[in-house]
Amino acid sequence: MACIIASRSDIDDIIPLLTAYQIEWNKLHRLLRRVNLGGDLPTVWKSHQNLAEILNMSLEDLERWHSVWGKDFSIRLQEVREEPRRFRVRLLSGSLIEYNRATDAWWSNIAKAVPDLLSRPIYFISSNTHSLANLLSGFALQNRNELQGYLEQDRHEQLMEEWRQIQAQQVLSSEENFLYYVFKKYIQSPKGPEVLADRNKHEADCGIVRVDSEHFFDVDAQVFSLSQLNPDWFDPRIAVGEEDLSFLRESDALILNIDYPLGLSAYNILTEVAEHVGKILGVYILGKAATLNGVIGDVMIPYVVHDEHSRNTYLCPTAFSAADVTPHLNYGTVLDNQKAVTVRGTFLQNRSYMDVFYHEGYTDIEMEAGPYLSAVYEMFRPKRHPVDEIVTLNNIPFDLGILHYASDTPMNKGHNLGAGTLSYYGMDPTYATALAIMRRIIALEKDRLAD
């Protein structure tokens, strides 16, 4: 197996994962070898309860494991019983220069696709590849009848019932968020390639360019030209009341949105972007995090970020408050004035380790804010970011905002977005935060164009 390493923090993730995989495989191997199977292995695990007892695990965990391996479960389990595992790892060209070279190649691919990035002002957003495109293109909303037909044709009874309750206002969910979720399912159906071709043409007509990552680390990008966007196609929550957004046609600004990177690659990417674009007007970071004082679906707005990479504690101004997100959040709570800690890797964050954070007032655990803020420091100061200091980022010459939504409650075992079906409820904090960012950009553009 080969992995592309985007930064050294990828190694901090991969090695513990491989180590844990080897430990768990070998534990299961020893447990299975202790049982006298009589040569008829399938009879032992035809009962999930029986197999769970043999492997000293809960029935819930076993069934989740079975769903991952699917029809190959028996074959794979036989492999576990037959022999233990011992992995060896070799790092090829894992130097800082190689990381920088990969980042440069990643950027060159984007700049080649959209040369205007080199001369025009931009708003940089680190989020995902669906929320902004859905909010600004209007493609999913314009095809709501087709999406509803897809639900009926494929007999998604549970989703259809949710849709009926939403339309009858029996549940609080947003119609738009639900349609975005169904659209994601639709493009994974057999008709997906045809739908994607229509979407790409529609997006091109309103100044949205998608740039897929090629050959290097997997971080796709999107570029939005504000002057080419059609405000009539926007998600209706972007404009309040009869707000006129026609002034956007006079804007020369671009939005560069990238798929959320991991760990230190965030630092590499933002410094690369800042070095080459015309001017940075805003930096906005939207991503998942673990929460120690909230529940899944809550939104956290940090004003302090401690970075385990640089050991700096960053005091950062924030472009957002709870009032910017709350109107669009149906299920969760917005927790502002939070303290975040950027860890090297999430896998080894055990309860006793997190207790230290919690008693120091840190309730937001994630992997990218610290590297991003190290890059922000270098964007307005004439030197490399410091180490092991308290760093104030006041008076930076551009807008800065960090929004995290809770995908994990690590104090509760197994309580995360991967522990069950997320359904469209996971869209709620994603789109609430994306709307806050988009409304912020529009307000800043209105003021900038008025000057």
C-alpha positions as CSV (number, residue, x, y, z in Angstrom):
1,M,0.0,0.0,0.0
2,A,1.3,3.5,-0.8
3,C,0.1,6.8,0.6
4,I,0.7,10.3,-0.6
5,I,1.9,12.4,2.3
6,A,0.9,16.1,2.1
7,S,2.8,17.2,5.3
8,R,4.5,15.6,8.3
9,S,1.3,15.7,10.3
10,D,-0.1,13.0,7.9
11,I,2.6,10.8,9.3
12,D,1.3,11.6,12.8
13,D,-2.0,10.2,11.7
14,I,-0.9,7.2,9.5
15,I,1.5,5.6,12.0
16,P,-0.9,5.5,15.0
17,L,-3.6,4.1,12.6
18,L,-1.4,1.4,11.3
19,T,-0.2,0.6,14.8
20,A,-3.7,0.3,16.1
21,Y,-4.8,-1.8,13.2
22,Q,-2.0,-4.2,13.8
23,I,-2.7,-4.4,17.6
24,E,-6.4,-5.0,17.0
25,W,-5.8,-7.6,14.3
26,N,-3.4,-9.5,16.5
27,K,-5.7,-9.3,19.5
28,L,-8.6,-10.8,17.4
29,H,-6.2,-13.4,15.9
30,R,-5.3,-14.6,19.4
31,L,-8.9,-14.7,20.6
32,L,-10.0,-16.7,17.5
33,R,-7.1,-19.1,17.9
34,R,-8.2,-20.0,21.4
35,V,-11.6,-21.3,20.2
36,N,-11.8,-24.9,19.1
37,L,-13.7,-24.4,15.8
38,G,-13.7,-27.9,14.7
39,G,-12.9,-26.8,11.2
40,D,-16.3,-25.3,10.6
41,L,-15.7,-21.6,11.1
42,P,-19.0,-20.2,9.8
43,T,-21.0,-22.0,12.4
44,V,-19.2,-20.0,15.1
45,W,-20.3,-16.6,13.9
46,K,-23.7,-17.3,12.4
47,S,-24.8,-15.8,15.7
48,H,-23.5,-12.3,16.1
49,Q,-24.1,-12.5,19.9
50,N,-21.9,-15.7,20.1
51,L,-19.1,-14.1,18.0
52,A,-19.2,-10.9,20.1
53,E,-18.7,-12.9,23.2
54,I,-15.7,-14.8,21.7
55,L,-14.1,-11.5,20.6
56,N,-14.9,-9.6,23.9
57,M,-16.7,-6.8,22.1
58,S,-20.2,-5.3,22.2
59,L,-22.8,-6.6,19.8
60,E,-23.2,-3.0,18.5
61,D,-19.5,-2.8,17.6
62,L,-19.5,-6.2,16.0
63,E,-22.5,-5.3,13.8
64,R,-20.8,-2.0,12.7
65,W,-17.7,-4.0,11.9
66,H,-19.8,-6.5,9.9
67,S,-21.4,-3.7,7.9
68,V,-18.0,-2.4,6.9
69,W,-16.7,-5.8,5.6
70,G,-20.1,-6.8,4.2
71,K,-20.4,-10.0,2.3
72,D,-16.6,-10.6,2.7
73,F,-16.9,-10.7,6.5
74,S,-16.5,-14.5,6.9
75,I,-13.6,-14.6,4.5
76,R,-11.8,-11.7,6.1
77,L,-12.4,-13.1,9.6
78,Q,-10.8,-16.4,8.5
79,E,-7.8,-14.4,7.4
80,V,-7.5,-12.8,10.8
81,R,-7.6,-16.2,12.4
82,E,-5.0,-17.7,10.1
83,E,-2.0,-15.4,10.8
84,P,-1.0,-12.2,12.7
85,R,0.1,-9.0,11.1
86,R,3.4,-7.1,11.3
87,F,3.5,-3.9,9.2
88,R,6.7,-2.2,8.0
89,V,6.7,1.4,6.8
90,R,9.2,3.1,4.6
91,L,9.1,6.9,4.0
92,L,10.1,8.0,0.5
93,S,11.1,11.6,-0.2
94,G,9.5,12.9,3.0
95,S,11.4,16.1,3.1
96,L,10.1,19.6,3.7
97,I,11.2,20.5,0.2
98,E,9.1,17.7,-1.2
99,Y,6.1,18.9,0.7
100,N,6.6,22.4,-0.7
101,R,7.1,21.0,-4.2
102,A,3.8,19.1,-4.0
103,T,2.0,22.2,-2.7
104,D,3.5,24.3,-5.6
105,A,2.3,21.7,-8.1
106,W,-1.1,21.7,-6.5
107,W,-1.3,25.5,-6.8
108,S,0.0,25.6,-10.4
109,N,-2.8,23.4,-11.5
110,I,-5.4,25.9,-10.0
111,A,-3.6,29.0,-11.4
112,K,-3.5,27.4,-14.8
113,A,-7.3,26.8,-14.7
114,V,-8.1,30.3,-13.4
115,P,-5.2,32.8,-14.3
116,D,-7.3,35.7,-12.8
117,L,-6.4,34.5,-9.3
118,L,-2.9,35.9,-9.9
119,S,-4.1,39.5,-10.2
120,R,-7.5,39.9,-8.6
121,P,-8.4,40.2,-4.9
122,I,-9.7,37.0,-3.3
123,Y,-11.6,35.7,-0.3
124,F,-10.0,32.4,0.8
125,I,-12.3,29.8,2.3
126,S,-11.4,26.4,3.6
127,S,-14.6,24.3,3.8
128,N,-15.9,21.6,1.5
129,T,-16.9,21.2,-2.2
130,H,-20.7,21.2,-1.9
131,S,-22.0,23.9,0.4
132,L,-20.9,27.1,-1.4
133,A,-21.6,25.7,-4.8
134,N,-25.2,24.7,-3.7
135,L,-25.8,28.1,-2.1
136,L,-24.6,30.2,-5.0
137,S,-25.5,28.2,-8.1
138,G,-29.1,27.3,-7.3
139,F,-28.9,24.1,-9.4
140,A,-30.4,21.8,-6.8
141,L,-33.2,24.2,-5.9
142,Q,-34.1,24.7,-9.5
143,N,-34.4,20.9,-9.9
144,R,-36.5,20.2,-6.9
145,N,-39.2,18.4,-8.9
146,E,-36.6,16.0,-10.4
147,L,-35.1,15.4,-6.9
148,Q,-38.6,14.6,-5.6
149,G,-39.2,12.3,-8.5
150,Y,-35.9,10.5,-7.7
151,L,-37.1,9.9,-4.1
152,E,-40.4,8.5,-5.3
153,Q,-38.9,6.4,-8.0
154,D,-36.2,4.8,-5.8
155,R,-38.7,4.4,-2.9
156,H,-36.7,6.3,-0.3
157,E,-39.7,6.0,2.1
158,Q,-37.9,7.4,5.1
159,L,-36.7,10.5,3.2
160,M,-40.1,10.9,1.6
161,E,-41.7,11.0,5.0
162,E,-39.2,13.6,6.2
163,W,-39.9,15.7,3.1
164,R,-43.6,15.6,3.7
165,Q,-43.1,16.6,7.3
166,I,-40.8,19.5,6.3
167,Q,-43.3,20.8,3.8
168,A,-46.1,20.5,6.4
169,Q,-43.8,22.4,8.8
170,Q,-44.1,19.5,11.3
171,V,-40.3,19.5,11.7
172,L,-37.8,22.4,11.8
173,S,-35.5,21.2,9.0
174,S,-34.8,23.5,6.1
175,E,-36.2,22.6,2.7
176,E,-33.0,23.8,1.1
177,N,-30.8,21.7,3.3
178,F,-32.9,18.6,2.6
179,L,-32.8,19.1,-1.2
180,Y,-29.0,19.5,-1.0
181,Y,-28.8,16.2,0.8
182,V,-31.0,14.5,-1.7
183,F,-29.0,16.0,-4.6
184,K,-25.9,14.4,-3.1
185,K,-27.7,11.0,-3.2
186,Y,-28.9,11.7,-6.7
187,I,-25.5,12.2,-8.2
188,Q,-24.5,8.8,-6.8
189,S,-27.3,7.1,-8.6
190,P,-27.0,5.6,-12.1
191,K,-28.1,8.9,-13.6
192,G,-25.3,10.7,-11.8
193,P,-22.9,11.3,-14.7
194,E,-25.7,13.0,-16.7
195,V,-26.8,15.1,-13.8
196,L,-23.1,16.1,-13.1
197,A,-22.7,17.2,-16.7
198,D,-25.8,19.4,-16.4
199,R,-24.6,20.8,-13.1
200,N,-21.2,21.7,-14.5
201,K,-22.7,23.5,-17.4
202,H,-25.0,25.4,-15.1
203,E,-22.2,26.4,-12.8
204,A,-20.0,27.5,-15.7
205,D,-22.9,29.8,-16.8
206,C,-22.7,31.6,-13.4
207,G,-18.9,31.9,-13.1
208,I,-18.1,28.8,-10.9
209,V,-15.0,26.9,-11.9
210,R,-14.2,23.5,-10.3
211,V,-10.5,22.5,-10.3
212,D,-9.9,18.8,-9.3
213,S,-6.6,18.0,-7.7
214,E,-4.3,16.1,-10.0
215,H,-1.4,13.9,-9.2
216,F,-0.7,15.3,-5.7
217,F,-2.6,15.5,-2.4
218,D,-6.4,15.3,-2.6
219,V,-7.6,18.9,-2.1
220,D,-10.0,20.0,-4.8
221,A,-10.7,23.7,-5.3
222,Q,-13.5,26.0,-6.6
223,V,-13.3,29.5,-7.8
224,F,-16.4,31.8,-7.8
225,S,-16.4,35.1,-9.7
226,L,-18.7,37.4,-7.8
227,S,-19.5,39.5,-10.8
228,Q,-20.7,36.5,-12.8
229,L,-22.9,35.0,-10.1
230,N,-26.7,35.3,-10.6
231,P,-28.2,36.6,-7.4
232,D,-31.6,35.4,-8.6
233,W,-30.3,31.8,-8.3
234,F,-28.9,32.2,-4.8
235,D,-30.3,30.2,-1.8
236,P,-33.0,32.5,-0.5
237,R,-31.4,32.6,2.9
238,I,-28.4,34.6,1.6
239,A,-30.4,37.7,1.0
240,V,-32.7,39.0,3.8
241,G,-36.0,40.3,2.6
242,E,-35.8,42.5,-0.5
243,E,-32.1,43.0,-0.2
244,D,-30.7,44.0,-3.7
245,L,-27.5,42.1,-4.5
246,S,-27.1,43.5,-8.0
247,F,-24.0,45.5,-6.8
248,L,-22.1,42.2,-7.0
249,R,-21.9,42.6,-10.8
250,E,-19.4,45.5,-10.2
251,S,-17.1,43.3,-8.0
252,D,-13.6,42.3,-9.2
253,A,-13.2,39.8,-6.3
254,L,-13.0,36.0,-6.5
255,I,-13.8,33.4,-3.9
256,L,-11.2,30.6,-3.7
257,N,-12.8,27.7,-1.8
258,I,-10.7,24.6,-1.1
259,D,-11.7,21.2,0.3
260,Y,-10.6,21.2,3.9
261,P,-7.0,19.9,4.1
262,L,-5.5,18.0,7.0
263,G,-3.0,19.2,9.6
264,L,0.1,21.0,8.5
265,S,-0.8,21.0,4.8
266,A,-3.2,23.8,5.8
267,Y,-0.1,26.0,6.5
268,N,1.6,25.0,3.3
269,I,-1.5,25.7,1.2
270,L,-2.4,29.1,2.7
271,T,1.2,30.4,2.4
272,E,1.3,29.2,-1.2
273,V,-2.0,31.0,-2.0
274,A,-1.0,34.2,-0.2
275,E,2.3,34.3,-2.1
276,H,0.7,34.2,-5.5
277,V,-2.8,35.8,-5.5
278,G,-3.4,39.5,-6.1
279,K,-4.7,40.4,-2.7
280,I,-6.3,38.6,0.3
281,L,-9.5,40.2,1.4
282,G,-10.6,37.5,3.9
283,V,-9.6,34.1,5.3
284,Y,-12.4,31.9,6.5
285,I,-11.9,28.4,8.0
286,L,-15.0,26.1,8.3
287,G,-14.4,22.6,9.5
288,K,-15.3,19.7,11.8
289,A,-14.1,19.5,15.4
290,A,-14.5,17.5,18.5
291,T,-16.4,19.2,21.4
292,L,-15.8,18.6,25.1
293,N,-18.8,20.7,26.2
294,G,-21.4,20.4,23.5
295,V,-23.2,17.9,21.4
296,I,-22.9,16.8,17.8
297,G,-24.3,19.5,15.5
298,D,-23.3,22.4,17.7
299,V,-21.2,25.3,16.2
300,M,-18.1,26.6,18.0
301,I,-16.5,30.0,17.4
302,P,-13.0,30.1,19.0
303,Y,-11.2,33.3,19.9
304,V,-8.2,31.4,21.3
305,V,-6.3,28.7,19.5
306,H,-3.4,26.7,21.0
307,D,-1.3,25.0,18.3
308,E,0.6,21.9,19.3
309,H,2.8,22.2,16.1
310,S,4.2,25.6,16.9
311,R,3.3,25.5,20.6
312,N,1.9,29.1,20.1
313,T,-1.3,30.3,21.6
314,Y,-3.1,32.5,19.1
315,L,-5.5,35.2,20.2
316,C,-7.5,35.9,17.0
317,P,-10.1,38.4,16.1
318,T,-13.2,36.7,14.8
319,A,-15.5,37.9,12.0
320,F,-18.5,36.0,13.4
321,S,-20.6,35.9,16.5
322,A,-23.4,33.6,17.5
323,A,-25.9,36.0,16.0
324,D,-24.5,35.3,12.5
325,V,-25.1,31.6,12.7
326,T,-28.1,31.0,15.0
327,P,-30.8,32.2,12.5
328,H,-29.8,29.3,10.2
329,L,-29.2,26.6,12.7
330,N,-32.2,24.5,13.5
331,Y,-30.9,21.7,15.8
332,G,-27.7,22.7,17.4
333,T,-26.4,25.6,19.6
334,V,-23.8,28.2,18.8
335,L,-21.0,28.4,21.3
336,D,-18.9,31.5,20.8
337,N,-15.9,32.7,22.8
338,Q,-14.5,29.1,22.8
339,K,-10.9,28.0,23.2
340,A,-9.6,25.6,20.6
341,V,-6.6,23.3,20.5
342,T,-5.0,22.1,17.3
343,V,-3.6,18.6,17.9
344,R,-1.1,16.7,15.8
345,G,-3.5,13.9,15.3
346,T,-6.9,13.0,16.7
347,F,-6.4,9.2,17.0
348,L,-4.4,9.3,20.2
349,Q,-6.6,11.8,22.1
350,N,-7.6,9.7,25.1
351,R,-9.8,10.7,28.0
352,S,-7.0,11.6,30.5
353,Y,-5.2,13.7,27.8
354,M,-8.4,15.6,26.9
355,D,-9.1,16.2,30.6
356,V,-6.0,18.4,30.7
357,F,-7.5,20.5,27.9
358,Y,-10.9,20.7,29.5
359,H,-9.5,21.9,32.8
360,E,-7.6,24.6,31.0
361,G,-10.8,25.7,29.4
362,Y,-10.2,24.2,25.9
363,T,-13.4,22.7,24.6
364,D,-12.8,22.6,20.8
365,I,-10.3,20.0,19.5
366,E,-9.3,19.9,15.8
367,M,-6.3,19.8,13.5
368,E,-6.0,22.8,11.1
369,A,-6.7,26.1,12.8
370,G,-3.2,26.4,14.3
371,P,-1.4,25.9,11.0
372,Y,-3.7,28.3,9.3
373,L,-3.1,30.9,11.9
374,S,0.7,30.4,11.6
375,A,0.3,31.2,7.9
376,V,-1.9,34.2,8.7
377,Y,0.9,35.6,11.0
378,E,3.4,35.4,8.1
379,M,0.9,37.1,5.8
380,F,1.2,40.4,7.7
381,R,4.4,40.2,9.6
382,P,7.9,40.3,8.1
383,K,9.2,37.1,9.7
384,R,8.4,33.5,10.2
385,H,5.8,32.6,12.9
386,P,7.3,32.4,16.4
387,V,7.4,29.3,18.6
388,D,6.0,28.8,22.1
389,E,4.6,32.3,22.4
390,I,1.3,34.0,23.0
391,V,0.6,35.6,19.6
392,T,-2.0,38.4,19.1
393,L,-3.4,38.6,15.6
394,N,-5.1,42.0,16.0
395,N,-4.8,44.6,13.2
396,I,-4.4,42.1,10.4
397,P,-5.2,43.8,7.1
398,F,-7.9,41.4,6.1
399,D,-11.0,39.7,7.6
400,L,-10.5,36.5,9.6
401,G,-13.1,34.0,10.8
402,I,-13.1,30.4,12.2
403,L,-16.2,28.3,12.5
404,H,-16.2,24.7,13.7
405,Y,-19.1,22.4,13.9
406,A,-19.1,19.4,16.3
407,S,-18.8,16.0,14.7
408,D,-17.4,14.2,17.7
409,T,-18.0,14.1,21.5
410,P,-14.9,12.1,22.4
411,M,-15.7,11.9,26.1
412,N,-18.6,9.6,25.0
413,K,-17.3,6.4,23.4
414,G,-18.4,5.9,19.8
415,H,-20.5,9.1,19.7
416,N,-19.4,10.7,16.4
417,L,-20.6,11.3,12.9
418,G,-19.2,7.9,11.8
419,A,-21.1,6.0,14.5
420,G,-24.4,5.9,12.6
421,T,-26.3,7.3,9.7
422,L,-25.8,11.1,9.6
423,S,-28.8,11.7,7.3
424,Y,-29.4,15.3,6.3
425,Y,-29.2,16.6,9.9
426,G,-25.5,16.8,9.4
427,M,-26.2,19.4,6.7
428,D,-27.7,21.8,9.3
429,P,-24.4,23.1,10.9
430,T,-22.6,22.9,7.6
431,Y,-25.0,25.2,5.8
432,A,-25.6,27.5,8.8
433,T,-21.9,28.2,8.9
434,A,-21.5,28.5,5.1
435,L,-24.4,31.0,5.0
436,A,-22.7,33.1,7.7
437,I,-19.5,33.2,5.7
438,M,-21.3,34.0,2.4
439,R,-23.3,36.8,4.0
440,R,-20.2,38.2,5.6
441,I,-18.4,38.3,2.2
442,I,-21.4,40.0,0.6
443,A,-21.5,42.7,3.3
444,L,-17.8,43.3,3.0
445,E,-18.1,43.6,-0.8
446,K,-20.9,46.1,-0.5
447,D,-18.8,48.3,1.8
448,R,-15.7,47.9,-0.4
449,L,-17.5,48.8,-3.6
450,A,-19.2,51.8,-1.9
451,D,-15.8,53.4,-1.0
